[in-house]
């Protein structure tokens, strides 16, 4: 794998039973939710043997097609498990995007617990986080700047989060076709600015984000 499991294996060898990587998609857009994904390998890390996984990297460095291909692999490799945390536009505007991102991450961990049917033991769990801040999870936390381009689990989380959020924005496109969310996914592009100026804000725009807050 181009992003090997060196850190994940090291943490396992230190006695952590649950090693979880977290990343999010949707921190910067002017519209739509923020989605975080908590991902782990449930079982022996050395059992993962899929050639396509060698291409795992920061989602921003991959084409949409490659992200979709890897997403399908993650769904089909039984050792890979993930949980998703979703925070709506309304909550983002209420508590700010930083706190909303942390909330989404905590919800993703809880969702992962529910999926695997186990409660994570606090002293046996470590959360690797993309960024320089913790998420107040109550577990051991390891924030790493640009972890989505360095750590396999965080890169994997970034891919799943991006694919899941893009799918959701395509659904919103059907509800609000005039904004072309399927193309820009709510990010502050020139096209999005032009459409905002023409149509104003809709129900999934973040009212506390510039320039939406000026409309």
C-alpha atoms as a printed R data frame, in Angstrom:
    type eleno elety resid chain resno       x       y       z
1   ATOM     1    CA   UNK     A     1   0.000   0.000   0.000
2   ATOM     2    CA   UNK     A     2   1.314   3.477  -0.830
3   ATOM     3    CA   UNK     A     3  -0.017   4.491   2.580
4   ATOM     4    CA   UNK     A     4   1.059   1.544   4.692
5   ATOM     5    CA   UNK     A     5  -0.400   0.506   8.016
6   ATOM     6    CA   UNK     A     6   2.775   1.258   9.941
7   ATOM     7    CA   UNK     A     7   1.196   3.552  12.540
8   ATOM     8    CA   UNK     A     8  -1.930   1.416  12.861
9   ATOM     9    CA   UNK     A     9   0.205  -1.702  13.444
10  ATOM    10    CA   UNK     A    10   2.375   0.160  15.941
11  ATOM    11    CA   UNK     A    11  -0.682   1.217  17.932
12  ATOM    12    CA   UNK     A    12  -2.036  -2.336  17.854
13  ATOM    13    CA   UNK     A    13   1.300  -3.587  19.173
14  ATOM    14    CA   UNK     A    14   1.076  -1.033  21.990
15  ATOM    15    CA   UNK     A    15  -2.103  -2.735  23.167
16  ATOM    16    CA   UNK     A    16  -4.876  -0.746  21.496
17  ATOM    17    CA   UNK     A    17  -7.621  -3.116  20.417
18  ATOM    18    CA   UNK     A    18  -9.576  -0.502  18.464
19  ATOM    19    CA   UNK     A    19  -7.569   1.785  16.162
20  ATOM    20    CA   UNK     A    20  -9.894   4.197  14.368
21  ATOM    21    CA   UNK     A    21  -9.219   6.795  11.699
22  ATOM    22    CA   UNK     A    22 -11.474   9.825  11.268
23  ATOM    23    CA   UNK     A    23 -11.910  12.457   8.596
24  ATOM    24    CA   UNK     A    24 -14.742  14.606   7.330
25  ATOM    25    CA   UNK     A    25 -16.119  16.116   4.140
26  ATOM    26    CA   UNK     A    26 -18.030  19.353   3.896
27  ATOM    27    CA   UNK     A    27 -16.200  21.715   6.189
28  ATOM    28    CA   UNK     A    28 -15.726  24.442   3.592
29  ATOM    29    CA   UNK     A    29 -18.908  24.502   1.481
30  ATOM    30    CA   UNK     A    30 -21.549  27.209   1.631
31  ATOM    31    CA   UNK     A    31 -24.346  24.631   1.535
32  ATOM    32    CA   UNK     A    32 -25.138  21.144   2.741
33  ATOM    33    CA   UNK     A    33 -24.188  19.139   5.821
34  ATOM    34    CA   UNK     A    34 -20.822  18.108   7.174
35  ATOM    35    CA   UNK     A    35 -20.224  14.357   7.212
36  ATOM    36    CA   UNK     A    36 -17.558  12.571   9.241
37  ATOM    37    CA   UNK     A    37 -16.497   8.954   8.901
38  ATOM    38    CA   UNK     A    38 -14.847   6.752  11.530
39  ATOM    39    CA   UNK     A    39 -13.177   3.721   9.979
40  ATOM    40    CA   UNK     A    40 -11.292   0.745  11.375
41  ATOM    41    CA   UNK     A    41  -9.961  -2.655  10.416
42  ATOM    42    CA   UNK     A    42 -11.815  -5.235  12.460
43  ATOM    43    CA   UNK     A    43  -9.414  -8.152  12.787
44  ATOM    44    CA   UNK     A    44  -5.876  -8.857  11.694
45  ATOM    45    CA   UNK     A    45  -4.451  -5.939   9.723
46  ATOM    46    CA   UNK     A    46  -2.225  -8.274   7.700
47  ATOM    47    CA   UNK     A    47  -5.251 -10.064   6.238
48  ATOM    48    CA   UNK     A    48  -6.085  -7.113   3.975
49  ATOM    49    CA   UNK     A    49  -4.873  -8.044   0.497
50  ATOM    50    CA   UNK     A    50  -6.493  -6.038  -2.257
51  ATOM    51    CA   UNK     A    51  -4.396  -4.436  -4.978
52  ATOM    52    CA   UNK     A    52  -6.705  -1.443  -5.367
53  ATOM    53    CA   UNK     A    53  -6.102  -0.490  -1.729
54  ATOM    54    CA   UNK     A    54  -2.555   0.439  -2.766
55  ATOM    55    CA   UNK     A    55  -4.130   3.492  -4.365
56  ATOM    56    CA   UNK     A    56  -5.695   4.810  -1.155
57  ATOM    57    CA   UNK     A    57  -4.752   8.456  -0.641
58  ATOM    58    CA   UNK     A    58  -6.215  11.771   0.431
59  ATOM    59    CA   UNK     A    59  -9.588  11.976  -1.336
60  ATOM    60    CA   UNK     A    60  -8.660  15.380  -2.801
61  ATOM    61    CA   UNK     A    61  -5.821  13.713  -4.732
62  ATOM    62    CA   UNK     A    62  -8.086  11.100  -6.321
63  ATOM    63    CA   UNK     A    63 -10.487  11.368  -9.235
64  ATOM    64    CA   UNK     A    64 -14.213  10.904  -8.553
65  ATOM    65    CA   UNK     A    65 -14.043   7.599 -10.436
66  ATOM    66    CA   UNK     A    66 -11.171   6.315  -8.292
67  ATOM    67    CA   UNK     A    67 -12.946   7.384  -5.090
68  ATOM    68    CA   UNK     A    68 -16.029   5.439  -6.165
69  ATOM    69    CA   UNK     A    69 -13.922   2.367  -6.964
70  ATOM    70    CA   UNK     A    70 -12.253   2.441  -3.555
71  ATOM    71    CA   UNK     A    71 -15.572   3.066  -1.821
72  ATOM    72    CA   UNK     A    72 -16.893  -0.154  -3.350
73  ATOM    73    CA   UNK     A    73 -13.783  -2.019  -2.175
74  ATOM    74    CA   UNK     A    74 -14.255  -0.738   1.370
75  ATOM    75    CA   UNK     A    75 -17.853  -1.968   1.301
76  ATOM    76    CA   UNK     A    76 -16.803  -5.421   0.136
77  ATOM    77    CA   UNK     A    77 -13.747  -6.045   2.343
78  ATOM    78    CA   UNK     A    78 -15.286  -7.601   5.429
79  ATOM    79    CA   UNK     A    79 -12.456  -6.504   7.736
80  ATOM    80    CA   UNK     A    80 -13.076  -2.818   6.986
81  ATOM    81    CA   UNK     A    81 -15.864  -1.251   9.037
82  ATOM    82    CA   UNK     A    82 -17.004   2.358   9.178
83  ATOM    83    CA   UNK     A    83 -19.579   4.576  10.796
84  ATOM    84    CA   UNK     A    84 -20.967   7.866   9.540
85  ATOM    85    CA   UNK     A    85 -21.829  11.020  11.438
86  ATOM    86    CA   UNK     A    86 -24.057  13.681   9.888
87  ATOM    87    CA   UNK     A    87 -24.622  17.255  11.089
88  ATOM    88    CA   UNK     A    88 -27.226  19.402   9.352
89  ATOM    89    CA   UNK     A    89 -26.970  22.957   8.070
90  ATOM    90    CA   UNK     A    90 -29.272  24.144  10.859
91  ATOM    91    CA   UNK     A    91 -26.933  22.768  13.540
92  ATOM    92    CA   UNK     A    92 -23.835  24.080  11.739
93  ATOM    93    CA   UNK     A    93 -25.303  27.584  11.838
94  ATOM    94    CA   UNK     A    94 -26.200  27.174  15.510
95  ATOM    95    CA   UNK     A    95 -22.900  25.835  16.919
96  ATOM    96    CA   UNK     A    96 -20.362  26.804  14.163
97  ATOM    97    CA   UNK     A    97 -18.564  24.555  11.708
98  ATOM    98    CA   UNK     A    98 -15.690  23.572  14.039
99  ATOM    99    CA   UNK     A    99 -18.028  22.272  16.731
100 ATOM   100    CA   UNK     A   100 -20.267  20.699  14.095
101 ATOM   101    CA   UNK     A   101 -17.285  18.819  12.656
102 ATOM   102    CA   UNK     A   102 -16.381  17.483  16.096
103 ATOM   103    CA   UNK     A   103 -20.005  16.487  16.700
104 ATOM   104    CA   UNK     A   104 -20.114  14.666  13.364
105 ATOM   105    CA   UNK     A   105 -16.941  12.777  14.326
106 ATOM   106    CA   UNK     A   106 -18.387  11.706  17.679
107 ATOM   107    CA   UNK     A   107 -21.575  10.575  15.954
108 ATOM   108    CA   UNK     A   108 -19.483   8.589  13.477
109 ATOM   109    CA   UNK     A   109 -17.754   6.751  16.328
110 ATOM   110    CA   UNK     A   110 -21.097   5.945  17.918
111 ATOM   111    CA   UNK     A   111 -22.450   4.729  14.585
112 ATOM   112    CA   UNK     A   112 -19.382   2.503  14.168
113 ATOM   113    CA   UNK     A   113 -19.956   1.022  17.626
114 ATOM   114    CA   UNK     A   114 -23.531   0.228  16.669
115 ATOM   115    CA   UNK     A   115 -22.459  -1.383  13.410
116 ATOM   116    CA   UNK     A   116 -19.917  -3.749  14.937
117 ATOM   117    CA   UNK     A   117 -22.059  -4.406  17.995
118 ATOM   118    CA   UNK     A   118 -19.343  -3.541  20.501
119 ATOM   119    CA   UNK     A   119 -18.690  -0.707  22.927
120 ATOM   120    CA   UNK     A   120 -15.187   0.664  22.544
121 ATOM   121    CA   UNK     A   121 -13.162   0.337  25.750
122 ATOM   122    CA   UNK     A   122 -11.699   3.723  26.657
123 ATOM   123    CA   UNK     A   123  -8.240   2.455  27.545
124 ATOM   124    CA   UNK     A   124  -8.118   0.130  24.515
125 ATOM   125    CA   UNK     A   125  -9.270   2.616  21.871
126 ATOM   126    CA   UNK     A   126  -7.343   5.321  20.037
127 ATOM   127    CA   UNK     A   127  -8.738   7.761  17.493
128 ATOM   128    CA   UNK     A   128  -6.419   9.081  14.767
129 ATOM   129    CA   UNK     A   129  -7.781  12.454  13.655
130 ATOM   130    CA   UNK     A   130  -6.966  14.443  10.542
131 ATOM   131    CA   UNK     A   131  -6.093  17.907  11.837
132 ATOM   132    CA   UNK     A   132  -4.511  19.613  14.821
133 ATOM   133    CA   UNK     A   133  -7.386  19.404  17.318
134 ATOM   134    CA   UNK     A   134  -9.124  16.711  19.305
135 ATOM   135    CA   UNK     A   135 -12.819  15.945  19.028
136 ATOM   136    CA   UNK     A   136 -13.684  15.447  22.720
137 ATOM   137    CA   UNK     A   137 -14.492  11.784  22.100
138 ATOM   138    CA   UNK     A   138 -13.583  10.554  25.573
139 ATOM   139    CA   UNK     A   139 -11.073   8.130  24.028
140 ATOM   140    CA   UNK     A   140  -7.330   8.406  23.450
141 ATOM   141    CA   UNK     A   141  -6.893  10.817  20.563
142 ATOM   142    CA   UNK     A   142  -4.012  11.379  18.148
143 ATOM   143    CA   UNK     A   143  -4.503  14.486  15.967
144 ATOM   144    CA   UNK     A   144  -2.125  14.506  12.985
145 ATOM   145    CA   UNK     A   145  -1.943  17.385  10.520
146 ATOM   146    CA   UNK     A   146  -2.653  16.165   6.978
147 ATOM   147    CA   UNK     A   147  -3.270  12.644   8.259
148 ATOM   148    CA   UNK     A   148  -5.566  12.090   5.270
149 ATOM   149    CA   UNK     A   149  -2.439  12.047   3.100
150 ATOM   150    CA   UNK     A   150  -0.242  10.087   5.518
151 ATOM   151    CA   UNK     A   151  -2.326   7.555   7.447
152 ATOM   152    CA   UNK     A   152  -4.181   4.742   5.694
153 ATOM   153    CA   UNK     A   153  -7.253   4.811   7.946
154 ATOM   154    CA   UNK     A   154  -7.654   8.599   7.760
155 ATOM   155    CA   UNK     A   155  -7.211   8.584   3.982
156 ATOM   156    CA   UNK     A   156  -9.831   5.833   3.762
157 ATOM   157    CA   UNK     A   157 -12.184   7.865   5.973
158 ATOM   158    CA   UNK     A   158 -11.672  10.899   3.740
159 ATOM   159    CA   UNK     A   159 -12.668   8.867   0.668
160 ATOM   160    CA   UNK     A   160 -15.810   7.407   2.235
161 ATOM   161    CA   UNK     A   161 -16.868  10.796   3.637
162 ATOM   162    CA   UNK     A   162 -16.364  12.512   0.276
163 ATOM   163    CA   UNK     A   163 -18.274   9.855  -1.677
164 ATOM   164    CA   UNK     A   164 -21.156   9.827   0.825
165 ATOM   165    CA   UNK     A   165 -21.439  13.617   0.877
166 ATOM   166    CA   UNK     A   166 -21.242  13.928  -2.907
167 ATOM   167    CA   UNK     A   167 -24.065  11.401  -3.224
168 ATOM   168    CA   UNK     A   168 -26.141  13.459  -0.813
169 ATOM   169    CA   UNK     A   169 -25.449  16.696  -2.704
170 ATOM   170    CA   UNK     A   170 -26.616  15.045  -5.925
171 ATOM   171    CA   UNK     A   171 -29.891  14.288  -4.153
172 ATOM   172    CA   UNK     A   172 -30.149  17.928  -3.098
173 ATOM   173    CA   UNK     A   173 -29.546  18.881  -6.725
174 ATOM   174    CA   UNK     A   174 -32.848  17.201  -7.617
175 ATOM   175    CA   UNK     A   175 -34.624  19.319  -4.996
176 ATOM   176    CA   UNK     A   176 -32.898  22.574  -5.948
177 ATOM   177    CA   UNK     A   177 -31.780  22.118  -9.586
178 ATOM   178    CA   UNK     A   178 -31.259  25.838 -10.160
179 ATOM   179    CA   UNK     A   179 -28.164  25.794  -7.895
180 ATOM   180    CA   UNK     A   180 -26.384  22.951  -9.745
181 ATOM   181    CA   UNK     A   181 -25.275  21.262  -6.502
182 ATOM   182    CA   UNK     A   182 -24.412  18.124  -8.500
183 ATOM   183    CA   UNK     A   183 -21.515  20.018 -10.051
184 ATOM   184    CA   UNK     A   184 -20.001  22.135  -7.268
185 ATOM   185    CA   UNK     A   185 -21.340  20.162  -4.239
186 ATOM   186    CA   UNK     A   186 -21.981  23.411  -2.359
187 ATOM   187    CA   UNK     A   187 -18.365  24.614  -2.414
188 ATOM   188    CA   UNK     A   188 -17.626  28.326  -2.955
189 ATOM   189    CA   UNK     A   189 -16.934  28.171  -6.694
190 ATOM   190    CA   UNK     A   190 -17.424  30.948  -9.211
191 ATOM   191    CA   UNK     A   191 -20.498  29.130 -10.550
192 ATOM   192    CA   UNK     A   192 -21.996  28.807  -7.073
193 ATOM   193    CA   UNK     A   193 -21.426  32.507  -6.365
194 ATOM   194    CA   UNK     A   194 -23.139  33.386  -9.652
195 ATOM   195    CA   UNK     A   195 -26.171  31.221  -8.877
196 ATOM   196    CA   UNK     A   196 -26.387  32.534  -5.317
197 ATOM   197    CA   UNK     A   197 -26.454  36.074  -6.645
198 ATOM   198    CA   UNK     A   198 -29.181  35.158  -9.114
199 ATOM   199    CA   UNK     A   199 -31.464  33.051  -6.907
200 ATOM   200    CA   UNK     A   200 -30.537  33.940  -3.327
201 ATOM   201    CA   UNK     A   201 -30.091  31.293  -0.632
202 ATOM   202    CA   UNK     A   202 -32.149  28.106  -0.325
203 ATOM   203    CA   UNK     A   203 -32.938  25.919   2.682
204 ATOM   204    CA   UNK     A   204 -29.606  24.066   2.631
205 ATOM   205    CA   UNK     A   205 -27.384  27.141   2.487
206 ATOM   206    CA   UNK     A   206 -25.358  27.958   5.600
207 ATOM   207    CA   UNK     A   207 -26.686  31.321   6.732
208 ATOM   208    CA   UNK     A   208 -23.627  32.074   8.881
209 ATOM   209    CA   UNK     A   209 -21.163  31.632   5.987
210 ATOM   210    CA   UNK     A   210 -19.958  34.481   3.781
211 ATOM   211    CA   UNK     A   211 -21.360  35.546   1.344
212 ATOM   212    CA   UNK     A   212 -24.619  33.763   2.216
213 ATOM   213    CA   UNK     A   213 -24.834  35.855   5.389
214 ATOM   214    CA   UNK     A   214 -24.901  39.003   3.250
215 ATOM   215    CA   UNK     A   215 -27.825  37.971   1.070
